[in-house]
C-alpha cells in the first residue's frame, strides 16, 4: 500500500534526523567542555591513538596491557573521542593513585555498545580516594552519560580499582 510505504519512509527519515541531531548535540557539548584553545584546534584523539597513550603511561612506570574483544567497528567521532578521554583519565588515575600497579585495559566491541574496562592490581600502599575538588570520575561519568551510557568505578577487594564504562553506539534502529 503506497500510503504505508510513505509513512514508513518518513519515519525512517525522521529517525535519521534525530540520530544526526543527537550526534551534533553530543559533539557540541564536547567542544564546549572548556579545553584550551590550542587543544580544540588540534585533531581530536580517538581509539586509533591508544597506542601512544599506552606508551606514555608505560613511560611513567605503569605496567599496562591492552586486550580487545569483538570486531573493531567504526565509531562516531564524538563516541571515539569520549572513549579515548575516559581511558586517558582512568590511566591517569591509576598512575596518580596506584603507582606502578599492573593494569589491564579492555576494549569490548559489543553488539550494541562499546565497553571499556580499566583494572589495576593496586599495591596496597596508595589509596583511590578522590582528592577534594577532583572532577575525574565525574567527568568520565558525564562523558558516558552523553551517549546514554554508564560508568562505574570502585575498589576491587583489598587491592586494586576498576573503572567500567558502557557507551551505546547510538546507531541501533528500531524498525
C-alpha positions in Angstrom: 0.0 0.0 0.0 1.6 3.3 -1.1 0.4 5.3 1.9 2.1 2.8 4.3 5.4 2.9 2.4 5.4 6.7 2.5 4.7 6.6 6.2 7.5 4.0 6.8 9.9 6.0 4.7 9.0 9.2 6.5 9.5 7.5 9.9 13.0 6.3 8.7 14.0 9.8 7.6 12.8 11.2 10.9 14.8 8.7 12.8 17.9 9.5 10.8 17.3 13.2 11.5 17.0 12.5 15.2 20.2 10.5 15.2 22.1 13.2 13.3 20.8 15.9 15.7 21.8 13.8 18.8 25.3 13.3 17.3 25.6 17.0 16.7 24.4 17.8 20.2 27.0 15.5 21.7 29.7 16.9 19.6 28.8 20.5 20.6 28.8 19.5 24.3 32.3 18.0 23.9 33.5 21.1 22.1 32.2 23.3 24.9 33.9 21.3 27.6 36.3 24.2 28.3 39.6 22.7 26.9 42.3 25.1 25.9 42.0 26.9 22.6 45.0 25.1 21.2 43.7 21.7 22.2 40.4 22.5 20.5 42.2 23.3 17.2 44.3 20.1 17.3 42.9 16.9 15.7 40.9 15.2 18.4 42.2 11.8 19.5 40.4 8.5 19.3 41.0 4.9 20.0 43.3 4.8 17.0 45.6 6.9 19.1 45.5 4.5 22.1 49.0 3.0 21.4 50.5 6.4 22.1 48.6 6.8 25.3 49.6 3.4 26.5 53.3 4.2 25.7 53.1 7.4 27.6 51.6 5.6 30.5 54.3 2.9 30.4 56.9 5.7 30.4 55.7 6.6 33.9 56.5 3.1 35.0 52.9 1.7 34.7 52.7 -1.9 33.6 49.7 -1.8 31.3 48.4 -4.4 28.9 45.7 -3.9 26.2 43.0 -6.5 25.3 40.4 -6.0 22.5 37.3 -8.2 22.2 34.9 -8.3 19.4 35.1 -7.0 15.9 36.5 -3.4 15.7 34.0 -1.1 14.1 34.0 2.5 13.0 32.7 4.8 15.7 31.1 8.2 15.6 33.7 10.9 16.2 32.2 12.1 19.5 32.0 8.5 20.8 35.5 7.7 19.7 36.8 10.9 21.5 34.8 10.2 24.6 36.1 6.6 24.8 39.7 7.8 24.4 39.2 10.5 27.1 37.7 8.0 29.5 40.6 5.7 29.1 43.1 8.6 29.4 41.5 9.7 32.6 41.3 6.2 34.0 45.0 5.6 33.3 45.9 9.0 34.8 44.1 7.9 38.0 46.0 4.6 38.1 49.3 6.5 37.8 48.3 9.0 40.4 46.6 6.6 42.9 48.2 3.2 42.3 51.7 4.0 41.2 53.2 1.2 39.1 50.3 -1.3 39.6 49.7 -3.9 36.9 46.9 -2.6 34.8 44.7 -4.0 32.1 42.7 -2.0 29.5 39.9 -4.0 27.9 38.0 -2.6 24.9 35.0 -4.6 24.0 33.1 -4.1 20.8 29.7 -5.5 21.8 26.6 -5.7 19.7 25.0 -2.5 21.0 27.7 -0.7 22.9 31.4 -0.1 23.3 32.6 -1.4 26.7 35.7 0.0 28.4 37.3 -1.5 31.5 40.5 -0.3 33.2 41.6 -2.6 36.1 44.6 -2.1 38.3 46.1 -4.6 40.8 46.9 -1.9 43.3 49.8 -2.4 45.7 48.0 -1.7 49.0 50.0 1.5 49.7 48.2 4.1 47.6 44.5 4.8 48.1 42.0 5.5 45.4 40.1 8.1 47.5 39.3 11.0 45.2 41.1 14.2 46.1 38.9 17.1 47.2 37.8 19.2 44.2 38.7 16.4 41.8 36.5 16.0 38.7 38.0 12.9 37.0 35.3 10.4 37.9 32.5 13.0 37.5 33.9 13.9 34.0 34.1 10.3 33.0 30.5 9.7 34.1 29.4 12.8 32.2 31.1 11.6 29.0 29.4 8.2 29.3 26.0 9.8 30.0 26.3 11.9 26.8 25.6 8.6 25.0 23.0 7.2 27.4 25.8 5.0 28.9 27.1 4.3 32.3 30.3 4.4 34.2 31.1 2.7 37.5 34.3 2.9 39.5 35.3 1.3 42.7 37.7 -0.9 44.7 38.3 -4.5 43.8 38.7 -6.3 47.1 41.6 -5.3 49.3 43.8 -4.1 46.4 43.0 -2.6 43.1 40.5 -0.4 41.4 38.3 -0.8 38.3 36.7 1.8 36.0 34.0 0.3 33.8 32.1 2.2 31.1 29.4 1.2 28.6 28.9 3.6 25.7 25.9 2.7 23.5 26.7 3.1 19.8 23.5 5.0 19.3 23.0 3.7 15.8 20.6 0.9 16.5 17.3 1.5 14.7 14.1 0.1 15.9 12.2 -0.9 12.7 
